Amino acid sequence: MKAIEKIFESILWNGRLFVLLAVIFSVIGSIILFIVASVDIYVVAAETITVYVTHAHPDNFHEMVVSGIIGAVDLYLMAVVMLIFSFGLYELFISEIELAKNSSASKVLEIHSLDQLKDKLAKVIVMVLVVSFFQRVLHTEYNGALEMLYFSGSILALSVGLYFLHKGGEH
């Protein structure tokens, strides 16, 4: 019976290595998002240069530039979420990352518990949602006082939420 228990425990313990699939593909997803966001910024920069060189200034040009940059920031933040997720999973289930431990760089990616991983991911995800909100606001048309009131209320709710998120992080 002891031999079966050892075999079962060995299989169970080594089963944690399947987490490597999530780690590897999260890193790949993060790299893809960083590349896509960078290409988006490059496209916005190229379009801006073209507009100013040719003096063809479309009516909604500033809105297009701001929207493109905010969209890229959104992608960068999602890439950071994927990166934090992969680092956290690796450190929690596989092994501590010695290079990070011995580095004098920021300890933002150092994760020691599932709650720490969850908190870091939640904060970055909230920032992704905030950036997405502002990107959507750029394209919204307001046709009355009630819609402006809703807009003001949403900004107030967002501000209160960010306040409590920040306040909760200090304790």
C-alpha positions in Angstrom: 0.0 0.0 0.0 2.9 2.3 0.8 4.3 1.9 -2.8 0.9 2.8 -4.4 0.7 5.9 -2.1 4.3 7.0 -3.2 3.4 6.5 -6.9 0.2 8.4 -6.5 1.9 11.3 -4.6 4.6 11.4 -7.2 2.1 11.6 -10.1 0.1 14.3 -8.1 3.2 16.3 -7.4 4.5 16.2 -10.9 1.0 17.1 -12.2 1.7 20.6 -11.1 4.1 20.8 -14.1 1.1 21.2 -16.4 1.0 24.8 -15.1 4.0 25.3 -17.4 1.6 25.2 -20.3 -0.3 28.2 -18.8 3.0 30.0 -18.1 4.5 29.5 -21.6 1.3 30.5 -23.4 0.8 33.5 -21.1 4.2 34.7 -21.9 3.6 34.1 -25.6 0.3 36.0 -25.4 2.0 38.8 -23.5 4.7 39.1 -26.2 2.0 39.2 -28.9 0.1 41.9 -27.1 3.3 44.0 -26.7 4.0 43.6 -30.4 0.5 44.5 -31.5 0.4 47.6 -29.2 3.7 48.7 -30.5 2.6 48.3 -34.1 -0.5 50.3 -33.3 1.6 53.2 -31.9 3.8 53.0 -34.9 0.8 53.3 -37.2 -0.6 56.3 -35.3 2.9 58.0 -35.5 3.1 57.3 -39.2 -0.4 58.6 -39.8 0.4 61.7 -37.7 3.5 62.5 -39.7 1.6 62.0 -43.0 -1.2 64.3 -41.9 1.2 67.1 -40.9 3.5 66.7 -44.0 0.6 66.7 -46.4 -1.4 69.4 -44.5 -4.5 67.2 -44.9 -6.0 67.5 -41.5 -9.2 65.5 -41.2 -12.0 66.7 -38.8 -11.7 63.8 -36.3 -7.9 63.5 -36.5 -7.2 64.3 -32.8 -9.8 61.9 -31.8 -8.3 59.2 -34.0 -4.8 59.8 -32.5 -6.0 59.8 -28.9 -8.1 56.7 -29.5 -5.2 54.8 -31.1 -2.9 55.6 -28.3 -5.4 54.8 -25.6 -6.1 51.5 -27.4 -2.4 50.7 -27.4 -2.1 51.5 -23.7 -5.0 49.1 -23.1 -3.1 46.4 -25.0 0.1 47.1 -23.0 -1.9 46.8 -19.8 -3.4 43.5 -20.9 0.1 42.3 -21.8 1.3 43.2 -18.3 -1.7 41.2 -16.9 -0.5 38.2 -18.8 3.1 38.7 -17.7 2.2 39.0 -14.0 -0.1 35.9 -14.4 2.7 33.8 -15.9 5.3 35.0 -13.3 2.9 34.3 -10.5 1.9 30.9 -11.7 5.5 29.9 -12.2 6.6 31.1 -8.7 3.6 29.6 -7.0 3.6 26.2 -8.6 7.0 25.5 -10.1 9.9 27.4 -8.5 11.1 30.8 -7.4 12.8 32.7 -10.1 16.4 33.1 -8.9 17.2 35.9 -11.3 14.4 38.0 -10.0 15.2 37.2 -6.4 18.9 38.2 -6.8 18.1 41.3 -8.9 18.0 44.8 -7.6 15.2 45.6 -10.0 11.6 46.1 -9.0 10.0 43.4 -7.0 6.6 43.9 -8.7 6.7 40.5 -10.3 7.6 38.7 -7.1 4.6 36.7 -5.8 4.5 34.6 -2.7 0.8 33.6 -2.4 -2.3 33.1 -4.5 -3.8 36.2 -2.8 -0.9 38.3 -3.8 -1.3 37.2 -7.4 -5.0 37.8 -7.3 -4.5 41.3 -5.9 -1.9 42.3 -8.4 -4.0 41.0 -11.3 -7.1 42.7 -10.0 -5.4 46.1 -9.8 -4.1 45.8 -13.4 -7.4 44.5 -14.7 -9.2 47.5 -13.1 -6.8 49.8 -14.9 -7.5 48.0 -18.2 -11.2 48.6 -17.6 -10.6 52.3 -16.8 -8.6 52.8 -20.0 -11.3 50.9 -22.0 -13.9 53.2 -20.4 -12.1 56.3 -21.5 -11.6 54.9 -25.0 -15.3 54.3 -25.3 -16.1 57.7 -23.9 -14.1 59.3 -26.8 -16.6 57.8 -29.3 -19.8 58.6 -27.4 -22.1 61.3 -28.5 -24.2 63.0 -25.9 -27.6 64.3 -26.9 -29.1 65.7 -23.8 -28.8 66.6 -20.2 -29.8 63.1 -19.0 -27.0 61.5 -20.9 -24.5 64.0 -19.5 -25.8 63.2 -16.1 -25.2 59.5 -16.7 -21.7 60.3 -18.0 -21.0 62.4 -14.8 -22.3 59.5 -12.6 -20.1 57.0 -14.3 -17.0 59.2 -13.8 -18.0 59.6 -10.1 -18.5 55.8 -9.7 -15.1 55.2 -11.4 -13.4 57.7 -9.2 -14.9 56.3 -6.0 -13.9 52.8 -7.1 -10.3 53.8 -7.8 -10.2 55.6 -4.4 -11.3 52.5 -2.5 -8.9 50.3 -4.6 -6.0 52.6 -3.7 -7.1 52.9 -0.1 -7.4 49.1 0.2 -3.9 48.7 -1.1 -2.3 50.6 1.7 -3.6 48.3 4.5 
